[in-house]
């Protein structure tokens, strides 16, 4: 039987073509909380790490393959590339035992991302509602051993006006970003009187400071084959999403 299964149960309702391939470009700016921070520097202690400010910028590009398995269930897989810039502001850290103040600790990394997800959808002639859940894992390269695991849930309610669709909803994001490695800090003084670097081993696990933000979006359906989507997220976390989808 051709997809979707059980399509005979929905009567004369027009369903989308079952198979799709799409291109996503996604950006996000958010603040992080420090879930875990460990470093090894003799004679130096750090107070409450929750006092540190952490920001994160992400650019994500992927190719998405999807299929409508049931009239109300779409499943998909993504493969792509992600670039992440995370900065820990140590300037206000209550550090004891250092001869110089700390500034910022940047983590610039990029790598491949893989993900799986599904969408549950229901609607009528002029409206729709949906919930999308996605799980992604990114293995990042760079100066440190880094990775990002995330789970997203996106509820939406929308309106259909001809070839245009509009919606409002939210984005729940549970992220765990981890880095570990060694940084050289200019904390020593050599025989020539010039600063020398001291190795600073560390391990840090970061998570999103805000779980939810609001999202609004629009989609233009050119034909039964092609559509273009744009979505923006506002609040304490912001995001943008561009998607082009071709169905067959």
Secondary structure in CASP SS format (residue, H / E / C, confidence):
PFRMAT SS
TARGET T0000
AUTHOR 0000-0000-0000
METHOD secondary structure of the structure
MODEL  1
X C 1.00
X C 1.00
X C 1.00
X C 1.00
X E 1.00
X C 1.00
X H 1.00
X H 1.00
X H 1.00
X H 1.00
X C 1.00
X C 1.00
X C 1.00
X C 1.00
X C 1.00
X C 1.00
X C 1.00
X C 1.00
X E 1.00
X E 1.00
X E 1.00
X E 1.00
X E 1.00
X E 1.00
X E 1.00
X E 1.00
X E 1.00
X E 1.00
X E 1.00
X E 1.00
X E 1.00
X E 1.00
X E 1.00
X E 1.00
X E 1.00
X E 1.00
X E 1.00
X E 1.00
X E 1.00
X E 1.00
X C 1.00
X C 1.00
X C 1.00
X C 1.00
X E 1.00
X E 1.00
X C 1.00
X C 1.00
X H 1.00
X H 1.00
X H 1.00
X C 1.00
X E 1.00
X E 1.00
X E 1.00
X E 1.00
X E 1.00
X E 1.00
X E 1.00
X E 1.00
X E 1.00
X E 1.00
X E 1.00
X E 1.00
X E 1.00
X E 1.00
X E 1.00
X E 1.00
X E 1.00
X E 1.00
X C 1.00
X C 1.00
X E 1.00
X E 1.00
X E 1.00
X E 1.00
X E 1.00
X E 1.00
X E 1.00
X E 1.00
X E 1.00
X E 1.00
X E 1.00
X E 1.00
X E 1.00
X E 1.00
X E 1.00
X E 1.00
X E 1.00
X C 1.00
X C 1.00
X C 1.00
X C 1.00
X C 1.00
X E 1.00
X E 1.00
X C 1.00
X C 1.00
X C 1.00
X C 1.00
X C 1.00
X C 1.00
X C 1.00
X E 1.00
X E 1.00
X E 1.00
X E 1.00
X E 1.00
X E 1.00
X E 1.00
X E 1.00
X E 1.00
X E 1.00
X E 1.00
X E 1.00
X E 1.00
X E 1.00
X E 1.00
X E 1.00
X E 1.00
X E 1.00
X E 1.00
X E 1.00
X C 1.00
X C 1.00
X C 1.00
X E 1.00
X E 1.00
X E 1.00
X E 1.00
X E 1.00
X E 1.00
X E 1.00
X E 1.00
X E 1.00
X E 1.00
X E 1.00
X E 1.00
X E 1.00
X E 1.00
X E 1.00
X C 1.00
X C 1.00
X C 1.00
X E 1.00
X E 1.00
X E 1.00
X E 1.00
X E 1.00
X E 1.00
X E 1.00
X E 1.00
X E 1.00
X E 1.00
X E 1.00
X E 1.00
X E 1.00
X E 1.00
X E 1.00
X E 1.00
X E 1.00
X C 1.00
X C 1.00
X E 1.00
X E 1.00
X E 1.00
X E 1.00
X E 1.00
X E 1.00
X E 1.00
X E 1.00
X E 1.00
X E 1.00
X E 1.00
X E 1.00
X E 1.00
X E 1.00
X E 1.00
X E 1.00
X E 1.00
X E 1.00
X E 1.00
X E 1.00
X E 1.00
X E 1.00
X E 1.00
X E 1.00
X E 1.00
X E 1.00
X C 1.00
X C 1.00
X C 1.00
X C 1.00
X C 1.00
X E 1.00
X E 1.00
X E 1.00
X E 1.00
X E 1.00
X E 1.00
X E 1.00
X E 1.00
X E 1.00
X E 1.00
X E 1.00
X E 1.00
X E 1.00
X E 1.00
X C 1.00
X C 1.00
X C 1.00
X E 1.00
X E 1.00
X E 1.00
X E 1.00
X E 1.00
X E 1.00
X E 1.00
X E 1.00
X E 1.00
X E 1.00
X C 1.00
X C 1.00
X C 1.00
X C 1.00
X E 1.00
X E 1.00
X E 1.00
X E 1.00
X E 1.00
X E 1.00
X E 1.00
X E 1.00
X E 1.00
X C 1.00
X C 1.00
X C 1.00
X E 1.00
X E 1.00
X E 1.00
X E 1.00
X E 1.00
X E 1.00
X E 1.00
X E 1.00
X E 1.00
X E 1.00
X C 1.00
END
